[in-house]
Amino acid sequence: AMLGMSSRTRQLAFAGAVLASVLIVILPPGEEASAAHGDCRVTAEGPFIYVDLVFPVTKTECDTVKQGIHVEATLAMDGSVVATASRTCRKTNICWLALASDGIFTHDVPGDQRWCGTATGSINNRGSRHALGQAASCETETF
């Protein structure tokens, strides 16, 4: 009788392990990506100067995690585009482009210029793309 009980306990333990494995595959840990786009916004700030590098801070941000978030940025000096960059971030709620080795920046030049940055954002979900619009910002201080 003790042997039968032990065998039954092993069977229940095995069945529990199989069920747990199936649930892990079906219900991955973490937050599920949302296809909705109403909780998202595109922002542009600056441009700013650091040492002699001019850069805007741009982002596409959502209140919930998305399958894919895309941001494109431009940096203009006196109305002419001098730098562009883009980034797609996956399974997150925010995607930045700013001063980084793969971000958006250029070297300042002597004199007084008018620097402006723009950002365009979109949400990507399983092959469909929803444009969120554009944001723009110009310097508020003289560099």
N, C-alpha and C positions, 0 to 999 in steps of 0.2 A: 504494500500500500504506500509506503514511503517513497519507493522508486517511482510509482505512477504520479504521485504528487510533485515530485521533483521534475519529471518529464513535462507535466502540465504547466508548472511554473516557468520552465524553459520556453515552452511554446508561447505562453502569454508574453514573456519578455521579448521573444523574437517578433511576435506580432506587433508589440508596442514600438519596437525599434523600426520596423518596416513602416508603420503608420507615421511615426515621427519623420522618417526620411521622405515620405511622400508629401507631407505637409510642408517641409522645408523647400521642396522643389516647387510645389504649387503656390505657396505663400512666401516669396523671398523676403528677407528682413529689410527694414528700411521703409521709407515713404514711397508710395506709389506715385508715378508721374501723372499729372493732370493734363488733359487736352484743352481745358478752358484757357482763354487768354484775357479775360476781363480783369484779372488781378495783376496784370503786367504793365510796366511802364518803361520808357526809355528816357535816360537823363544824360545831359552834358554839362560839365562844370569847367570853369577856367576859361581859357588856358592859363597855366601857371608856368613859372620859370624856376628851375633848380640848376644851380651853377650856370651853365650856358645852354641848357636844354629847355625847349618850350614844348609843353604837352597839355592836351586836354584830358580830363577824367571822364570817361564815357562808360555807360553800362546799360544793360537790359536786365531788369529785376522783376521778379514775380513773388507773390505771397506764398505760392505753393511750388513744389518741385515739378519741373517740366522734362519731357523726354529730350528736347534740345532747345537751347536758347542761343540766338545769334545776335551779334552786335557788329556793326560796321562803323568806322569813324574816319573823319577827315579833319585835317588841320590846315587852315588857310592863313596866309599872310597878305594883308592888304587886298583881300578878295580873290587871291589865286591859291589854289590847293597846292600845298608843298609836301604833304605826307598823307598816306592812307593806310589803313590796316583793318583786318576783320578777324573775328574769332567765333567759333562755335563751341559751346560748353554743353556737356551731356549730363542728364539726370541730376540737375541742380536747380536752384532758384535764382541764380545771379550769374551774369557773365560780364566781366570787366575788360576794358582796354584803357591803358594809361601808360605811365612811364615804366617800361620794362624792356628787356632785350627783345621781346617779341610784341611789344606794344606800339604806341604811336608817339613819335616825338621828332623834333628836328633841332638843329643848333640855332641859337639866336644870332642875329646879324646886327652890326652897329646901326644906330639911328632909332627912330621911333616908328614902329610898325603897328598895325592893327591886327591882332591875332584872334582867330575865332575857331571853335571846334564844333563839329556836328556829329550826331550819332543817329543811326537808323537801326531799329531792332525788329526781330521776328521770332516767332515760336515755331518749332518744327516738331511734328508729331506723326510718326509712322508714314512718312512720305508727303504729308500735306504741310503747307507753310502758311502762316498767318502773319501778315505785316502789321507791326504795331505803330508805325509812324516814325517821326523824326523829332529830335531835340537839338537845340543850338545854344551856344553860349560864347560870348566874346570877353576878352580880358577886361578887368575893371581897374587895373593899375598899369602905369607906364613901365615897361621893362627897360 
